[in-house]
Amino acid sequence: MHTDPSFLRFVQALPKTETHLHFEGALPLELLRQVRPEFTQPPASWARDFKFRDFGHFEQELLDMAFSWFTSPERYHEAGKVIFARHLAQNVKYVETSFASGVIEFLGLDGREVLAAIREAVPAGLEVRVFLGIHHNGAGPKMKPVLEDALTWTDLTGIDLHGTESFPLEPWSADYWAAARRAGKYTKAHAGEFMGADFVRRILDELQPHRIEHGVRAVEDPTVVTELVRRGIALDVCPISNHKLMPGITLSAHPIRDLFDAGVKVTISTDDPVSFGNTLNDEYVALAEQREFSRRELIQLARHGFEVADLVPEQKQAWLDQLDAIRNDS
């Protein structure tokens, strides 16, 4: 039984990474309650077998919560202190998180100030990299100069394509992703969550991101899986999120097992915990319970996170060595 205390201690002891975390979607519930006291109970979506009707249902509920709290850089800072403290408490050593350009546009916030507020909330003992999430139609007249300026923000690690996958991929996207790479930024893109393997291939070819967020529907086309392996493109997978949000996906039949077995480098993250009620430790436990990942395989998943992390080789190797030591003792 994977809820055995010894197994839970094993998961807790693993040094871990979180490489797919939406900052607004990580809003701590206790902060939301300060401005929305009606949230005396967690959202219904925290229930183990909850299923959102569709992406619109999810997005509406998430934005309702996020817009209630994230009204200033100071609010981002306050949330960050709680979010990152929880990572430390789970023995997480490295985090990649994105804040949404659409939120700062809607609320009229300064992106530089939001970025600085998040960075200033990072505690000792945790490495954090911050990305700017941009929707498919996120380069309108108001935001285009902001996006161009963002590529000069020293503390911004990179960019990520967010939003509804079925929206058209606009012509500016490929040029901007290429410009980001030239500026030394790390590039990601959401794909293969609601759209199929063809969209994953299109993102790979047109945006050429360093990494794909989700990407699990790549499993529908073996040639796309082979291409991911050939290019060494990692997928930042969020199993509990997929279980609650993706049509036809459950934890017990999650494609991560097939992707992992095929040699795709997959990492484990929580996505939007204010919507899903999940922790990173929960994700590891779920994979053991529902997809029969062994302890050694869970260690390998943790290794993947450090292998793709934006860390100097010495930092990276220190955590990989610790994971190797745990594996040798298992």
C-alpha positions as CSV (number, residue, x, y, z in Angstrom):
1,M,0.0,0.0,0.0
2,H,1.6,3.3,-1.1
3,T,0.1,5.2,1.7
4,D,2.3,3.2,4.1
5,P,4.3,5.6,6.2
6,S,7.6,4.2,5.0
7,F,6.6,5.0,1.4
8,L,5.5,8.5,2.2
9,R,8.8,9.0,4.0
10,F,10.6,7.9,0.9
11,V,8.7,10.4,-1.3
12,Q,9.3,13.2,1.2
13,A,13.0,12.4,1.3
14,L,13.4,12.6,-2.5
15,P,15.0,15.9,-3.5
16,K,12.5,17.1,-6.2
17,T,11.8,19.7,-8.8
18,E,8.6,21.5,-9.9
19,T,9.0,22.5,-13.5
20,H,5.4,23.3,-14.5
21,L,3.7,25.6,-12.1
22,H,1.4,28.5,-12.9
23,F,2.0,31.1,-10.3
24,E,-1.6,32.4,-10.3
25,G,-2.8,28.8,-10.2
26,A,-0.8,28.2,-7.1
27,L,-2.6,30.8,-5.1
28,P,-2.7,29.6,-1.4
29,L,-6.3,29.0,-0.3
30,E,-5.7,30.8,3.0
31,L,-4.8,34.0,1.1
32,L,-7.9,33.6,-1.1
33,R,-10.0,33.4,2.0
34,Q,-8.8,36.8,3.2
35,V,-10.5,38.4,0.2
36,R,-13.2,35.8,-0.5
37,P,-14.4,34.5,3.0
38,E,-17.0,32.4,1.3
39,F,-14.2,29.9,0.5
40,T,-14.5,28.3,4.0
41,Q,-14.3,25.0,2.2
42,P,-11.9,24.1,-0.6
43,P,-13.3,24.3,-4.1
44,A,-15.3,21.3,-5.3
45,S,-12.6,20.5,-7.8
46,W,-10.3,19.4,-4.9
47,A,-12.4,16.2,-4.7
48,R,-10.3,13.1,-5.8
49,D,-12.5,12.2,-8.8
50,F,-13.7,15.6,-9.8
51,K,-13.8,16.3,-13.6
52,F,-14.0,19.7,-15.2
53,R,-16.5,19.9,-18.0
54,D,-14.0,21.5,-20.3
55,F,-11.1,24.0,-20.4
56,G,-13.5,26.9,-20.3
57,H,-15.0,25.6,-17.1
58,F,-11.6,25.3,-15.5
59,E,-10.3,28.6,-16.7
60,Q,-13.4,30.5,-15.5
61,E,-13.1,29.1,-12.0
62,L,-9.4,29.6,-11.8
63,L,-9.5,33.2,-13.0
64,D,-12.3,34.0,-10.6
65,M,-10.0,33.0,-7.8
66,A,-6.8,34.5,-9.2
67,F,-8.3,37.9,-10.0
68,S,-9.6,38.2,-6.5
69,W,-6.1,38.1,-5.0
70,F,-3.5,39.1,-7.6
71,T,-4.2,42.8,-7.8
72,S,-0.7,44.2,-7.1
73,P,2.9,43.2,-7.2
74,E,2.8,43.1,-3.4
75,R,0.1,40.4,-3.6
76,Y,2.3,38.4,-5.8
77,H,5.1,38.7,-3.3
78,E,2.9,37.6,-0.4
79,A,1.7,34.6,-2.3
80,G,5.2,33.7,-3.3
81,K,6.4,33.5,0.2
82,V,3.7,30.9,1.1
83,I,4.0,29.0,-2.2
84,F,7.8,28.6,-2.0
85,A,7.7,27.7,1.7
86,R,5.5,24.8,0.8
87,H,8.0,23.7,-1.7
88,L,10.7,23.7,0.9
89,A,8.5,21.7,3.2
90,Q,8.3,19.0,0.5
91,N,12.0,18.9,-0.1
92,V,11.7,20.6,-3.4
93,K,15.0,22.2,-4.4
94,Y,14.2,23.8,-7.8
95,V,11.0,25.4,-9.2
96,E,10.1,26.8,-12.6
97,T,6.9,29.0,-12.4
98,S,5.2,31.2,-14.9
99,F,3.1,34.3,-14.4
100,A,0.4,35.2,-17.0
101,S,0.8,38.1,-19.3
102,G,-2.9,38.1,-19.7
103,V,-3.5,38.7,-16.0
104,I,-1.1,41.6,-15.9
105,E,-2.7,43.1,-19.0
106,F,-6.2,42.8,-17.6
107,L,-5.2,44.3,-14.2
108,G,-2.9,46.9,-15.7
109,L,0.1,45.7,-13.7
110,D,3.8,46.3,-14.5
111,G,5.4,43.0,-15.6
112,R,8.8,44.0,-14.3
113,E,7.4,44.8,-10.9
114,V,5.5,41.5,-10.8
115,L,8.7,39.6,-11.8
116,A,10.7,41.4,-9.1
117,A,8.0,40.7,-6.5
118,I,8.1,36.9,-7.2
119,R,11.9,36.9,-7.2
120,E,12.1,38.7,-3.9
121,A,9.9,36.0,-2.3
122,V,12.3,33.2,-3.0
123,P,13.7,31.8,0.2
124,A,17.2,30.5,0.9
125,G,17.6,26.9,0.0
126,L,15.3,27.0,-3.1
127,E,16.3,27.8,-6.7
128,V,13.4,29.5,-8.7
129,R,13.2,30.4,-12.3
130,V,10.4,32.6,-13.5
131,F,8.8,32.5,-17.0
132,L,6.3,34.8,-18.7
133,G,3.2,32.9,-20.0
134,I,1.7,34.2,-23.2
135,H,-1.6,33.2,-24.7
136,H,-2.0,32.3,-28.4
137,N,-3.6,35.7,-29.0
138,G,-1.5,37.5,-26.4
139,A,0.4,39.9,-28.6
140,G,-2.2,42.6,-29.2
141,P,-1.3,46.3,-29.6
142,K,-1.2,46.9,-25.9
143,M,1.0,43.9,-25.0
144,K,3.3,43.7,-28.0
145,P,5.8,46.3,-26.7
146,V,5.7,44.7,-23.3
147,L,6.6,41.3,-24.8
148,E,9.4,42.9,-26.8
149,D,10.7,44.5,-23.6
150,A,10.4,41.3,-21.6
151,L,13.2,39.8,-23.6
152,T,15.5,42.3,-21.9
153,W,14.4,41.5,-18.4
154,T,17.5,40.0,-16.8
155,D,15.6,38.0,-14.1
156,L,13.2,36.5,-16.6
157,T,14.4,33.0,-17.4
158,G,12.1,32.4,-20.4
159,I,8.7,32.3,-22.0
160,D,5.9,29.8,-22.2
161,L,2.9,29.4,-24.5
162,H,-0.3,29.4,-22.5
163,G,-4.0,29.2,-23.1
164,T,-6.6,27.4,-25.1
165,E,-4.7,25.1,-27.6
166,S,-7.5,25.2,-30.1
167,F,-7.0,29.0,-30.7
168,P,-5.0,29.6,-33.8
169,L,-1.2,29.8,-33.5
170,E,-0.7,33.3,-34.8
171,P,2.2,34.2,-37.2
172,W,4.0,36.4,-34.6
173,S,4.6,33.3,-32.3
174,A,7.4,31.6,-34.2
175,D,9.3,34.9,-34.7
176,Y,8.9,35.8,-31.0
177,W,10.1,32.3,-29.8
178,A,13.1,32.6,-32.1
179,A,13.8,36.1,-30.8
180,A,13.6,34.8,-27.2
181,R,16.2,32.1,-28.0
182,R,18.5,34.7,-29.5
183,A,18.1,36.7,-26.3
184,G,19.2,33.8,-24.3
185,K,15.8,32.9,-22.9
186,Y,14.6,29.4,-22.3
187,T,11.4,28.6,-24.3
188,K,8.5,26.3,-23.5
189,A,5.0,25.8,-24.9
190,H,1.8,24.0,-23.8
191,A,0.8,21.4,-26.3
192,G,-0.8,17.9,-26.3
193,E,-3.2,18.5,-23.4
194,F,-6.4,19.2,-25.4
195,M,-5.1,19.0,-29.0
196,G,-3.5,15.8,-30.3
197,A,-0.1,14.7,-31.4
198,D,-0.4,16.7,-34.6
199,F,-0.4,19.9,-32.6
200,V,2.6,18.7,-30.5
201,R,4.5,18.1,-33.8
202,R,3.5,21.6,-35.1
203,I,4.7,23.3,-31.9
204,L,8.0,21.3,-32.1
205,D,8.5,22.4,-35.8
206,E,7.2,26.0,-35.6
207,L,8.2,27.3,-32.2
208,Q,11.1,24.8,-31.5
209,P,10.7,25.1,-27.7
210,H,13.3,23.7,-25.4
211,R,10.5,21.8,-23.6
212,I,6.8,20.9,-23.9
213,E,4.3,21.5,-21.1
214,H,2.0,18.5,-20.7
215,G,2.5,16.9,-24.2
216,V,0.8,13.7,-23.1
217,R,-1.3,13.3,-26.2
218,A,1.9,12.8,-28.2
219,V,1.4,9.2,-27.2
220,E,-1.3,9.0,-29.9
221,D,1.3,9.1,-32.7
222,P,4.4,6.8,-32.3
223,T,6.3,9.0,-34.7
224,V,5.9,12.0,-32.5
225,V,7.0,10.0,-29.5
226,T,10.1,9.0,-31.4
227,E,10.8,12.6,-32.4
228,L,10.6,13.7,-28.8
229,V,13.1,11.0,-27.8
230,R,15.4,11.9,-30.8
231,R,15.4,15.6,-30.0
232,G,15.7,15.0,-26.3
233,I,12.6,17.2,-25.6
234,A,11.3,16.7,-22.1
235,L,7.6,16.8,-21.2
236,D,6.6,18.6,-18.0
237,V,3.7,16.4,-17.0
238,C,1.0,17.1,-14.3
239,P,-0.9,13.8,-13.8
240,I,-3.5,14.9,-11.3
241,S,-4.3,18.0,-13.4
242,N,-4.7,15.8,-16.5
243,H,-6.9,13.4,-14.5
244,K,-9.3,16.2,-13.5
245,L,-9.2,18.2,-16.7
246,M,-8.4,16.2,-19.8
247,P,-11.3,14.3,-21.5
248,G,-10.8,10.6,-21.5
249,I,-7.7,10.7,-19.2
250,T,-7.7,9.1,-15.7
251,L,-4.8,8.4,-13.4
252,S,-5.2,4.7,-13.8
253,A,-4.7,5.0,-17.5
254,H,-2.5,8.0,-17.7
255,P,-0.2,8.1,-20.8
256,I,2.8,8.9,-18.7
257,R,3.6,5.2,-18.2
258,D,3.8,4.7,-22.0
259,L,5.8,7.8,-22.6
260,F,8.2,6.9,-19.8
261,D,8.6,3.4,-21.0
262,A,9.2,4.7,-24.6
263,G,12.2,6.7,-23.3
264,V,10.6,10.2,-23.3
265,K,12.1,12.3,-20.5
266,V,9.1,13.3,-18.3
267,T,9.1,15.5,-15.2
268,I,6.4,15.8,-12.6
269,S,4.6,18.9,-11.5
270,T,1.3,20.2,-10.1
271,D,0.2,22.8,-12.7
272,D,-2.6,24.7,-10.8
273,P,-2.9,23.4,-7.2
274,V,-5.6,26.0,-6.2
275,S,-7.8,24.3,-8.8
276,F,-6.8,20.7,-8.2
277,G,-5.9,20.5,-4.5
278,N,-2.7,18.7,-5.1
279,T,0.8,18.7,-3.8
280,L,4.0,17.5,-5.5
281,N,4.2,14.6,-3.1
282,D,0.6,13.7,-4.0
283,E,1.7,13.4,-7.7
284,Y,4.5,10.9,-6.8
285,V,2.1,8.9,-4.6
286,A,-0.5,8.8,-7.4
287,L,1.9,7.5,-9.9
288,A,2.9,4.7,-7.6
289,E,-0.7,3.8,-6.8
290,Q,-2.3,4.2,-10.1
291,R,0.5,3.6,-12.7
292,E,2.7,1.2,-10.7
293,F,5.8,3.3,-10.8
294,S,8.4,1.6,-8.6
295,R,10.6,3.5,-6.2
296,R,13.5,3.3,-8.7
297,E,11.3,4.7,-11.4
298,L,10.1,7.6,-9.2
299,I,13.8,8.4,-8.5
300,Q,14.3,8.5,-12.3
301,L,11.4,10.9,-12.6
302,A,13.0,13.1,-10.0
303,R,16.3,12.8,-11.8
304,H,14.7,14.1,-15.0
305,G,13.6,17.3,-13.3
306,F,17.2,18.1,-12.3
307,E,18.6,17.0,-15.7
308,V,16.4,19.7,-17.4
309,A,16.8,22.3,-14.7
310,D,18.5,25.7,-15.4
311,L,21.3,25.0,-12.9
312,V,25.0,25.1,-13.2
313,P,26.5,21.6,-13.6
314,E,27.9,21.5,-10.1
315,Q,24.5,22.2,-8.5
316,K,22.7,19.8,-10.8
317,Q,25.2,17.0,-10.1
318,A,24.9,17.4,-6.3
319,W,21.2,16.6,-6.4
320,L,21.7,13.8,-8.9
321,D,24.3,12.3,-6.7
322,Q,21.9,12.4,-3.8
323,L,19.2,10.7,-5.8
324,D,21.7,8.0,-6.8
325,A,22.5,7.4,-3.2
326,I,18.8,7.0,-2.4
327,R,18.4,4.6,-5.3
328,N,21.4,2.5,-4.1
329,D,19.8,2.2,-0.7
330,S,16.3,1.3,-2.1
